[in-house]
């Protein structure tokens, strides 16, 4: 078998050169150097090891750490855990030599020891039912609609929308907050007339959205 491999190399030297020049790129600057492992469409994909100024061993997707892996910086500090699109995202551990921090990361930011829910309701008054759904991971936008007796309604008094970041906007019968940062705290307060328009009552809805994206909020009162 060995003699056959040598013969193939001698007879087809261009094939050997072509194989050596095939590259599999890693998109992280500090990992650019050498790479061994899975490859797809010219980028690191699957399990692999990348060595540059820093070192990473684990799963890749489209040239970026994605999945479970261990990233070691040149100063010896390392993160071992879950990655998404080249960022720490999910459960993991940071080791700083004589100390470690374990917990949950989101978009490369440590958010705490426990995984946060997508959203959390903090207070309600006179809200019959509600729905909070994530429409898209793209963009950063919260759209709010109001309903009474199943029909969309904008006949509210003294409407106040308080939020921790972003800019308020209105489009047709819906209103909302665009370009916020997350977690996003929102407080909605207004006065509403009863079905017979004989008296008014207070409606309060307070909540926090933890995950970035485009969200649709519907309040029924």
matplotlib code that plots the C-alpha trace (Angstrom):
import matplotlib.pyplot as plt

x = [0.0, 2.8, 4.6, 1.3, 0.9, 4.5, 3.9, 0.7, 2.6, 5.3, 3.0, 0.5, 2.5, -0.1, -2.7, -0.6, 0.0, -3.7, -4.6, -2.0, -3.4, -7.0, -8.0, -10.7, -11.1, -11.9, -13.6, -12.2, -9.0, -7.3, -7.9, -6.4, -3.3, -3.8, -7.0, -7.8, -11.3, -14.5, -14.9, -17.8, -17.8, -14.3, -15.1, -14.6, -17.8, -18.3, -15.8, -12.3, -9.3, -8.2, -4.9, -3.8, -3.0, -5.8, -6.9, -10.4, -11.4, -15.0, -17.9, -17.9, -20.6, -19.7, -16.3, -17.4, -17.5, -21.1, -22.1, -20.1, -16.4, -13.5, -11.9, -8.6, -7.2, -3.5, -3.3, -4.7, -8.2, -10.7, -14.5, -15.9, -19.5, -22.0, -21.4, -23.7, -22.4, -19.0, -20.4, -20.8, -24.4, -26.0, -24.6, -20.9, -18.0, -15.3, -12.0, -9.8, -7.0, -7.9, -11.6, -14.5, -17.9, -20.5, -24.0, -25.8, -24.4, -26.5, -25.0, -21.5, -22.8, -23.1, -26.8, -26.7, -26.6, -30.0, -31.4, -33.8, -37.3, -38.1, -40.3, -41.7, -45.0, -44.4, -47.9, -51.4, -54.7, -57.9, -56.3, -58.6, -55.9, -52.7, -50.3, -46.6, -45.1, -41.7, -42.4, -38.7, -35.2, -34.2, -34.6, -35.5, -39.1, -42.0, -45.5, -48.5, -52.2, -55.2, -58.5, -61.8, -64.4, -62.3, -62.2, -59.3, -59.7, -57.9, -60.5, -58.3, -57.9, -54.6, -52.5, -49.0, -46.2, -43.0, -40.0, -36.4, -34.9, -35.7, -38.1, -41.8, -43.7, -47.3, -48.4, -52.1, -53.9, -50.7, -48.0, -44.7, -41.0, -38.3, -34.5, -34.5, -31.8, -32.7, -33.7, -36.5, -38.9, -42.3, -45.2, -48.6, -51.2, -54.5, -58.2, -60.9, -64.7, -66.8, -68.9, -71.9, -69.7, -71.2, -68.0, -64.2, -61.5, -57.7, -55.7, -52.1, -49.7, -46.1, -43.6, -40.0, -38.7, -35.3, -34.6, -33.8, -36.0, -39.4, -42.2, -46.0, -48.0, -51.8, -53.8, -57.4, -59.3]
y = [0.0, 2.4, 1.8, 2.6, 5.9, 6.9, 6.0, 8.1, 11.1, 10.7, 10.3, 13.0, 15.8, 18.4, 16.4, 16.7, 20.4, 21.0, 19.2, 21.2, 24.5, 23.7, 26.2, 26.2, 29.7, 30.7, 34.1, 35.0, 37.1, 35.9, 32.3, 32.7, 30.6, 26.8, 24.8, 21.1, 19.7, 19.8, 22.1, 23.2, 25.7, 26.8, 27.6, 25.7, 23.7, 20.9, 19.9, 21.4, 23.0, 26.5, 28.0, 31.6, 34.1, 32.4, 28.8, 27.2, 23.6, 22.6, 23.0, 25.5, 26.8, 28.9, 29.7, 30.8, 29.0, 27.7, 24.9, 23.6, 24.5, 25.9, 29.2, 30.0, 33.5, 34.2, 35.3, 31.9, 32.9, 30.6, 30.1, 26.6, 26.3, 27.1, 29.5, 31.0, 32.9, 33.4, 34.8, 33.2, 32.3, 29.8, 27.9, 28.1, 28.8, 31.6, 30.7, 33.6, 31.7, 31.6, 32.3, 31.1, 32.4, 29.9, 30.6, 31.9, 34.2, 36.0, 37.7, 37.5, 39.2, 37.4, 37.5, 35.5, 32.1, 31.0, 31.0, 34.0, 33.4, 35.1, 37.5, 38.1, 39.7, 41.8, 43.4, 43.4, 45.1, 44.8, 42.7, 39.8, 38.1, 38.8, 37.4, 38.1, 36.4, 36.6, 37.4, 37.4, 37.2, 40.0, 43.7, 45.1, 46.1, 45.7, 46.2, 46.7, 46.3, 46.8, 44.8, 44.9, 42.2, 40.6, 43.7, 46.0, 49.2, 52.5, 54.3, 54.7, 57.7, 59.0, 56.3, 56.2, 54.0, 54.0, 52.0, 51.6, 52.2, 52.8, 55.2, 55.2, 55.1, 54.7, 53.0, 52.9, 51.3, 49.8, 51.5, 50.3, 50.8, 50.5, 50.1, 49.2, 47.4, 44.2, 43.4, 45.9, 47.0, 48.3, 49.8, 50.4, 52.4, 53.9, 54.5, 52.6, 52.8, 49.8, 48.1, 50.4, 53.6, 54.3, 54.2, 54.1, 51.8, 51.6, 49.2, 48.4, 46.0, 45.8, 43.3, 42.7, 41.2, 39.6, 38.3, 40.6, 40.4, 41.7, 41.1, 41.3, 42.2, 42.0, 43.2, 42.3, 44.2]
z = [0.0, 0.9, -2.5, -4.3, -2.5, -3.4, -7.0, -7.1, -5.7, -8.3, -11.2, -10.2, -8.4, -9.3, -7.3, -4.2, -4.7, -5.1, -1.9, 0.1, -1.2, -0.3, 2.5, 5.1, 6.6, 10.1, 10.3, 13.8, 13.3, 16.5, 15.4, 11.9, 11.6, 11.3, 11.3, 11.2, 11.1, 9.3, 6.3, 4.1, 1.2, 2.2, 5.8, 9.1, 9.7, 12.2, 14.8, 14.5, 16.1, 15.2, 16.3, 15.9, 18.7, 20.5, 20.5, 19.9, 19.9, 19.3, 16.9, 14.0, 11.5, 8.5, 9.8, 13.3, 16.7, 16.9, 19.3, 22.1, 22.3, 24.4, 23.5, 25.1, 24.9, 24.6, 28.3, 29.4, 30.2, 28.6, 28.0, 27.8, 26.8, 24.1, 21.2, 18.5, 15.4, 17.0, 20.3, 23.8, 23.9, 26.3, 29.2, 29.9, 32.2, 32.1, 33.9, 35.0, 36.6, 40.2, 39.8, 37.5, 36.5, 35.5, 34.1, 31.0, 28.3, 25.7, 22.6, 24.3, 27.6, 30.9, 32.0, 35.3, 36.8, 35.6, 32.1, 31.6, 30.2, 26.9, 28.7, 32.2, 33.4, 36.5, 37.1, 35.6, 36.4, 34.5, 31.7, 30.7, 28.6, 26.7, 24.2, 23.7, 20.7, 18.9, 15.3, 14.1, 15.4, 13.1, 13.8, 17.2, 17.5, 19.9, 18.4, 20.7, 19.9, 22.1, 22.1, 23.8, 23.5, 20.8, 18.5, 18.1, 20.0, 20.2, 22.4, 25.5, 27.7, 29.3, 27.6, 29.0, 27.6, 29.7, 28.5, 29.4, 25.9, 22.2, 20.5, 20.5, 17.2, 15.9, 12.7, 12.0, 14.9, 16.4, 18.4, 19.7, 20.5, 17.9, 18.2, 22.0, 23.9, 25.7, 28.4, 27.8, 30.6, 29.4, 31.5, 29.8, 31.7, 30.5, 31.4, 29.5, 29.4, 30.2, 27.5, 28.1, 28.4, 31.8, 33.9, 33.4, 34.9, 35.0, 32.9, 33.8, 32.2, 33.1, 31.6, 30.6, 27.3, 27.7, 24.2, 21.2, 18.2, 16.9, 19.3, 19.0, 22.1, 22.3, 25.3, 25.8, 28.5]

ax = plt.figure().add_subplot(projection="3d")
ax.plot(x, y, z, "-o")
ax.set_aspect("equal")
plt.show()
